[in-house]
Amino acid sequence: MRRILLPVSGVVLAACVMLAPAIPANAAPRNVACPPGFLGVLKVGHDLVVPAGSSCGLTQGSVIGHDVIVKPGASFVVGGTTIGHDLFATGADLIELGDVNNGSSDTIIGHDAIITGTVGTLPFGEFICQTRIGHDLVITDTKATASGWDIGAPESANCGRNAIYGPRFADTIGHDGIFSDNAGAYIDVGWNQSKYNGKTGLGFGHDVVFTNNHEGFNDLTRNTIGHSCRQRANHPYLGKKNRAGHSVNSCNSANP
């Protein structure tokens, strides 16, 4: 199923662009805004801002020097892209990291990906596939209006499409994965382990915290975790075949 980025402006800008304003050599790099409806290779020296209500699609070879900041109602779809430090998305309409239509190489985030209050209702859902995050992945407060989340799980319309390039569809999170207070259609965190992430590391280097999710279904399966896995107050919940270095607690259990 091929995805099409629908720009707010009604025009897709497909290009390879270096957004680097002319500034004195000793001045701090400036933040730049993704052009509305952009789809292509983008190279930015410091922060990239996706304006509220806009859409931004980055394709293979895109490099953002520092942070990406996704404003409310905006869409951010990337593949084969490197973000030097953090991704912050608050109230976004759509987040898709590791979209194989945009690039078949890994998407890399140097530090944290913090995604809160996602609201979008687009039919494909949100996903994070074939993505390497240096520190924490945090997904919280997804709204009841939102489509589901696939985090590594090889659902055919999302991360499963990456499998045509080999067993490299799942994710690598350097430290913690935190999934809390989500109320969209579903959240499926699965298959994040060396066998399916291109042998780039454990699925989660330290802890997984999976709490108070009330989506259509809440699944946590087949993940490898460096330290501990903790889940509570998820309804319904299905967890199986998770492995942790210290304690898996009740992550391998089920409740209605």
Buried (B, 14 or more C-beta within 10 A) or exposed (E): EEBEBEBBEEEBBEEEBEBBEEEEEEEEBEBBBBBBBBBBBBBBBBBBBBBBEBBBBBBBBBBBBBBBBBBBBBBBBBBBBBBBBBBBBBBBBBBBBBBBBBBBBBBBBBBBBBBBBBBBEBEBBBBBBBBBBBBBBBBBBBBEEBBBBBBBBBBEEBBBBBBEEEBBBBBBBBBBBBBBBBBBBBBBBBBBBBEBBBEBBBBBBBBBBBBBBBBEBBBBBBBBBBBBBBBEEBEBBBBEBBBBBEEBBBBBBEBE
